[in-house]
Amino acid sequence: MNSDQPTISNEDNLNLAQQQFRALIQARLNLHFGKEQVVTTPEITYINDGSPYANFIQEHQPDFLEYGVLILALIPHVIPGLLANIIASFLPQGGDLPEVGGNRSMQYRGMIPTGETAQFILAGNNLQQRLHIQELFHPDHWFSRKNILHLEQPAYGEPAMSGRIILDQEIVELLSIGSVSKPRFSSEFPAEQIKTGLTWDDLVLHPATMQQILEIKDWVKYNPDLLDSLGMKHRFKSGYLALFYGPPGTGKTLTACLLGKFTSKDVFRIDLSRIVSKYIGETEKNLSRLFDKAENKDWILFFDEADALFGKRTDIRDAHDKYANQETAYLLQRVEAYKGLVILATNQRTNIDDAFSRRFQAIIHFPMPGPDERVMIWKKAFSFQMSIAEDIDWHQVARKYELTGAGIMNVAQYCAVAAMADKTNNIDAKRIEAAVLREYIKEGKIV
């Protein structure tokens, strides 16, 4: 579909779905209360109108039971009282129907469907179909593999199908309003989308570093064709794992942003401080939520300060050491199974356990910029519209002051603000020297 064209509304398909669902549950309840001898199962269909709803169904081609479970899971999000009201119409004196299952919560006053609800409405007393519905919630089913819906784990000892049917929030948005919003940073999703307004021309790296970055760019561009068109899906990994290492301010984060910008992929920086927990087992849960959210999104995942999880493994002295090593192994497993680009960044390569090196397709050094790179950075940093003293020799400045790209940008910003504040709009060597001194003090360097 052309991105310039307006999205076709899901309204017609939602109206049809609720009509079919209403007819289906009423037929099932008529049979249950002896008002009918058989259930004439209405054919569940959809309108192939090019809407996001229709495109989703067209892509996944669900059978009758799968489509029925999808509609059942979606209904509370679009018509909250539908299920409870239909059941109540069969119970004028009040009461409950244990056969229907269902759940209620403190915030939601309607009925939340459970696995038992799906079995009752779609299968009734047909044991074969009831068991088949139970299989729809197996981890190997496409519902689970594609992170579409799952059955909530019930309390210990309670029937497996008494868990609530949980439809992923992104699928709810897609099948209702027709678009999916980007996830917001939270305890459930400890990652933020990062972007840049800069271009490759603004990135100054050592030539060897830049060459390796261009190789990653080629991988992102051509890997789908390699796996699909050339039939190498079973021979090559579908994902790519890269390690960026070097001092702060040398371009690691900017490079990740540019890789996303020029391959049209979203880049999410993961806050490992929010993922790593002192409580046993919590880190794995946090990682699982993150990767489940990222699955099938084709995002670039950027783990900054990755040594928090990929540091030197410890000897096992107690239970916490044992679980710390298990958490690292779990992260490696999820990273290697991820189908997109994962970048781990660290200030020192020595902080990363050597045993992990073979897992990376690329290990790329971001060194301190040398004099030649610094000349380019100084010139780009001071390319704004201000009066720059003609006697400034950028080659001499670059040789004299050893700063990272980020440090040089800080100097340029300080000079520009100071020049505007004193109304001179002039930048000379003395002003640059004062700004560099300020940056050195901030970085704790001996002057």
N, C-alpha and C positions, 0 to 999 in steps of 0.2 A: 504494500500500500504506500502511496506517495505521502511523505511526511507533511507536505503542505496542505493536504486535503483534511477536512475536519473528520474526527473519529465518528463512526456511525454508532448511535446509542444502542445500549443493550436492552432498552425498555421493552421492545416487542418480544424478545426471547424471555425476559424475566416474567412478563405477563403470561406467556404461554406456559412457562415452567410452573408457575404457581397454580394455574388452572389445572394442569395435569397432575400436580402433586395433590391438590385438593380432591380431585376426582378419585385418585388412587387411595388415599387414606379413608375417604368416605366409603368406598367400595369394600375396603378391608374391615371397617367397623360395622358395616351392614352385615357382612358375613359373620363377624364375631358375635353380634347380638341377635343372629338368627333372622334378620330381615331379608337376607338373600341366601340362596343355597350355594352359589358359586361366586367367585370373584372374576369379573371380566376385566382383565388387566389392560388398562389403556396403554396404547403404544406411546412411549416417550419419544418425542421428536423435537427438533429445534429448527429455527429459520436460518438458512445459510445466507445471511444478508451482509456478510463482510464485517460485522461488528466484532469487537474483541471477544465477546462471549462465543459467537459462532466460530471464530478462528481457533479458539481454545478447544472446542469440541471437535472441530475438523482435524486438528493436529493430533489429538489423543484417541479419537475414535472409541469412546467408552461403550461397553455393552449395556444392556438394560439395567442390570443391577448396579454397575458402576455409575451410570448416569443418575440412577435413583438416589444413591448415596450422596453424590455431589449436590443434587438439588436439596436433599434433606439437610445437608450441612450448611447450605447457603441460605435457606429460607429464614432462619432466625435473624440473619443480618439485614435482610431487606423487608420482611413482613413478620416482625417479632411475635405477634400474637396468633398467627395462623394455626399452628399445631395445637396449642392449648385451647383455642376457641372451638375448633372442630371437635375435639374430644369432649369438651364441655357440653356441646350441643347434643351429645348422646347420653349425657348424664345430667338430666334436669334436676335431679334431687341432690346433686353433688356426688363426691366420691372420687375414687381413683381407679386406674386400670394398670395393675402391676405388669401386665403383658406388654404394655407399650414402652415400658422403661422411661427414660427421660430424667432430666436433672434440673434443679433450680439453684440459683445462687443468690447472694445478698444483693447484688446490683441489678441482676436481670430477673424480671418478674415472670417472664414467659418460660416455656419449656425448652431446655437445651437437649437436643436429641443425643441418645447414646447408641452404642452398637445394638442393644436390645431393641431400640426404636426402629432401626433400619431393618432388623430381622422381622419384626412384627409387620411393618407396613409393606415391605417388599416380598416377604416369603410366607408370612402367616405361620401355619403349622407344617409347612413343607420342609422336612429335616434336611434334605439334600441342598435346597437353596439356602437354608439358614447357615449350614456349614460353609457354603460357598461365599456367603456374605462375610463370614468370619475370616476367610482367606484374603478378602480385600484389604484387611488391615495388617497383613503380614509385611515385615520389612522388605521383602523382595518384590512386592507389588509396586507398580509404577506410581501409585498414590504416595507411597513412602519414599521411593527412590528419587522422585522428582519434587519431593517436599511440598506436596499438594495438600494432603490431609493425613491425619493419624488418629488413633484411638488413645485417649488419655489413659495412663496407667491407673487402674482402680486401687482402692485401699487393699492392703494385704488380706488375702483370704476371700475377697469378694469375686463374683463371676467376672471373667475377662471382658465380656461384652457390656458390662455395666459402666464402662468408662465413657466419657463424653467424646463425641466426634469433633475434632478440632480442625477447622479449615484454616490453612495458612493465611495470615492477614493480607499478604500480597495477592493471593488468589481471590480473596473476598473483594478487594479493590478492583481487580481485573474483571471479574464477572459481574460486578455491580456498576461502578462508575466508569469502568472501561480503561482506567490507567492506573499505574502503580507508582506511588510516591517513593522517593529515596528514603532509606531508613535513617532515623535520627540517632545521634549519639545518646546512649543510655547504658544502664547497667546490663540490660539484656543484649545490647549491641554496642560493645565498647570500641567503636571505630568511627572515624569521621572522614567524609569525602574531602579530598584535597585537590585543588586546581591551581593553575597558574595562567597569568596573562602573557607570560614570556614565550619566546620561540627558541628553536634550536640555535639560532644566531646569537642569542643572549647567553648561551651556556658555553663556558670556556673550560675545557678539560685537556688533560695531557692527551696527545694523539693516540697513544695505545689504549687509553681508557675509552676515548670516544669510539674507536674502532670496535671494541667489545660491546658498547652500547648499541651501535648500529646493527650488530649481529642479533641482539635481542629484538630490536625493532623488526628485523627481517623475519625472525621466528614468529612473532605475533602476527605478522601479515600473512605468511605463507603456510604456517603449520596446519590450519584447517584443510587446505587443499592437499597437503602431504598425507594427512590421515585419511581423508575421505576419497579424493579423486585418485590417489595413487595406491589406495588400499593398504596403508601401513599402520592402521589403527591398532593392530595386535602386536606390532613389532616395536613401535616407539611409544614413549610416554606422551600422554595427551597434555600434560602440564609442563611448566618450566620453573625451575627453582634457581634463583640467583642470589649471591651474597655480595653486597656492597660494603666495603670497609675503607675507613680513612677518617681523618680528624673531622670534627664538626665544622660545618660551613664550607665543605669542599664540593657540594653539589649533589649529594646522594638523593635528598628529597626532591629537589628540582628535577633531577633526571627521571625519577619515578613519575612525577607529574607530566613531564613532556612525553614520556612513553605512552601515557594514557591519552593525552591531548591529541597526539598525532596518529593514534590508532583507534580513536573514537571509543575508548573504554574508560569507565569510571575507575578512579583510584581511591582506595580506602586505606587510611593509615590506622593501624591497630594499636591501641594503647595497652601495652602488655602489663602495665602497672595495675590496670583494672581487671586483667584476666588471671594473673598469677595470684593464687590465694594461699594463705598459710594453712587453711583447712584441707584436710586430706580429701581428695576426690573433687573438690570444687573447681580446680583449674581445668580439669578435663571437661566438666559440665559447661564451663564458660567457653572453652574452645569449641565444643560441640555445637553450641548455639550459634557461634559466629560462623562456622563453616556451613552449617545447615542453611543459614541465611544467604551465604554467598554462593551456594551450590547452583550451578546452571545459569549464573548471572554473567559470566565472562568478565568479572571485575579483575583489576590488578590489586593484589593485597600487599601492602607495604608494612612490614613489621619493623618499626624503629627500635633501636636499642635491644636487638634480638638476643643479646647475651643473657638477658633475664631468664630465658628458657633454654637457650642453646649454649650456655656456658659449660665450662669443664664439669664433667660428671663427677659426682662425689663417690667416695667409698661408702658402702652401706654400713652406717653405724647405728641407725635407728630407723623407725618406721617412716619418719619424714624424709630421710635420705632415699629410702626405697621408693616412696611415692614420687619424689622429685624426679628421679630417673624415669619412672613410668610415665610421668607427665610429658617429659621430653620425647620419649618414644611415641606417645600418642600424638603429639603435635607433628612429629615427622611423618607418621602414618597419614594424618589428614592432609598435610601439605603435599605429600607425594601423590595422594589420590585426587587432589584438586586439578581441574582441567584447564586452568588458566595460568597466568603468570604470578608467581609469589616472589617477593623481594625481601630479603632479610638484610638489615643494616646494622652495623656495629662500628664503633670507633677504632677498635683494635682487632685484627684477625686472630691474634693469640687468645682473645677471650672466647673464641668459638672452639669447641672440642674438635680435634683433628679427625675423630672418627666420623664426623658428619661431612667431611670435605667431599667424599665420593658421591654424596647425595646431590651436590650442586652441579647444574649444567654449566654455570659460569661463576667464577670468583673474581670480582673486579675491584681493583685498587683505585681509590680516589685520593691521590697524594696531595700534599700541599702544593699549590701552584708554583711553578718555577718562575724565574724572572720574565721569560717570554710570555707565559700565560698571564702573569700579573700586569704586564704592560697592556694587554688586550682588555683585561678586566677594569683597570683604572680608566682607560679611555671610554669604555662603555658606561662605567658608573658615572662619569662626569660629562655625559653627552647631553645634559639637559640645558634649557635656555637660560644661562646665566653668564655673567662676564668672568671668564677664566683667564688669569694672568698669563700673558704670552711667554713669560720666562720660565714657566713650569716645564720641566723635562720629564715626561712620563717614564722614560727608560731609567732615568736616575731615581725617580720616586720608587719604581718597581724594585730596583736593586737594593735600595736603602731600607724599605719597609717590607718585612716578610709577614704578610697577612693572607688569610683565606679570602675567597670570593665574598663570603658573607661579611667578613670584617671590613673589606674595602667598601662594600655597599653601606655599611653602618657609618663609615667615615664620610662618604659622599652625602648621606642624608643629614648628618650632623652639620657639615659645612653649608649645605643648602639652607637649612633652617636658621643657622647663625647669620648667614648673609641676608636672609629676609628679615630677621629680627632687628639687625642694626641698619636696615634700609639701604645698604650699600649695593646689594646684589652682586657682590664681588668676591671671588675666591682666589686667594693667592697661596704661595708656598707656606707662609706662616700659619694661615688658617688650617691648611691640610696637616701641618706638623702638630698643631694643637689637637686636632681631631684624632690623629694617629696615637698621640700620647694618651688621650682619653680611652681609646680602644685597648691599648696595651695594659693600662691600669685595670680595666674591666676584665681582661683575660688573665690577669695575674702574672704578666710577663715582667721580667726585670728590665728596667729602662736604664 
